[in-house]
Amino acid sequence: SFAYFTIKDRLPQILTRVIDTLHRHKNEFFEEHGEKGVEAEKRAISFLSKLRNELQTDKPVTPLEDELPDAVLWNQYLDYQRSLPNGSGEPSWFQSPWLYVECYMYRRIHAALAQNPPIDNFDVFKEGKAQNFFESQEAVIALCTYFQELLKNIKDLDEKRLQEELFKLLQVSLWGNKCDLSFSAGEDSSQKSSPLQSLENMVPYILVNDMEKVWSLLVNAKKNRTERSNVRVDIILDNAGFELVSDLVLADFLLSSKLADEVYFHGKSIPWYVSDTTKHDFNWTIKQLESANHMWMSRCGINWEGNLKKGIWVFHDHMFWTLPHDFSSMSEVAPDLYAELQKSNLLLFKGDLNYRKLTGDRKWEYSVPFHQALNKFHPAPLCSLRTLKSDTQVGLKPGQGEQIQASEPEWMVSGKYGVVQFDGGL
């Protein structure tokens, strides 16, 4: 299965790259922290080499031994896996749900650093994220330029034009999700060309296209808003780099077109899945744009910094996003986060990992309704913007998945297809 290939080949490659990254920063750790830095680097590498060996030899998954705030929840989850009636009793790397062991690996990478001060705040994936951003410069410039031109006459656009522009930017944000470093095990996956030129040609690859539903929800929310009620959109982020810029442009468009009054961004509280957005990545990206020597890039950065200062953009991170749980357990495991999401008019979930957690990462029949696969997860109306990189997919028309499967066996994992999949909730 694709899961087997991921655990057997891709995860050890990612661990090897992490170890290599720490080796390469040895001198920097010495310059900053002296011998203590070098000792910490050695300990972290030994911890990660042991982890890689456990993974490759299918050892049992062990409880976390660190004192980090989420360790108790992780260890409870391991107990839960041990108690499953169809399990073998001791979950191991190759005999456990893919989603669980993959998340567990990233949590162990975090522990390797967190337990080894003074390098405990070092993000082993930071370089790759920055590289993806810089290598996508042309695409970022094209998008910022397009958007700043659009802003000049956004006040005069009629509903039809506004709808067209929303659909365009939703698609840019959807296909921006191709730039995924955990998927390529850290290989280059930057966006090289203008993301706007090929949108027309990409429409046939959107297997479920609920953009109309998103539009009518936003338009109705705008019409029904009162003095006291703001229209709020939440974006549950995926990758840093080009994808994040496409999400920020979409968020700015929602505010500038008055389709929303405030946007909340949800990122990861620790480095995750190689390229996922942390608070540091979020702030760093806006700073990079602000200081760019390209007029429209820096205009975007300055405006976005302003949105954060005004409080109409808010960045949130919560440890639930880096736990192994499906979202259907959020109301139980993280009631505070669930209550926060209930304040939203629309939740936009970016990317493949969020989709896997929305649907419980099960091998569903393709035609099972999205609503059913969400398993009662309904804090607010939600939409998934996702390019397919794992073999779970629901909500297709009868026969649609089978038909593609016949000519393209890899369709679910190639990143070639996408969905804009909406669920209005109750």
Secondary structure, DSSP 8 states (H G I E B T S, - for coil): -HHHHIIIIIHHHHHHHHHHHHHHTHHHHHHHHTHHHHHHHHHHHHHHHHHHHHHHTT-B-----S--TTHHHHHHHHHHHHH-TTS-SS-BTTSS-HHHHHHHHHHHHHHHHHTSTTSTT--TTHHHHHHHHHHTHHHHHHHHHHHHHHHHTGGG--HHHHHHHHHHHHHHHHHGGG--TTTTTT------S-TTTTHHHHGGGEEEE-HHHHHHHHHHHHHH--SS---EEEEE--BSTHHHHHHHHHHHHHHHTTS-SEEEEEEBSS--TTTB-BHHHHHHHHHHHHT-SSHHHHHHHHHHHHHHHHTSEEEEE-GGGGSS--GGGHHHH-HHHHHHHTT-SEEEEEHHHHHHHHTTT----TTS-HHHHTTT--SS-EEEEEE--SS------TTHHHHHHHH-TTTTTSS--EEEEEE---
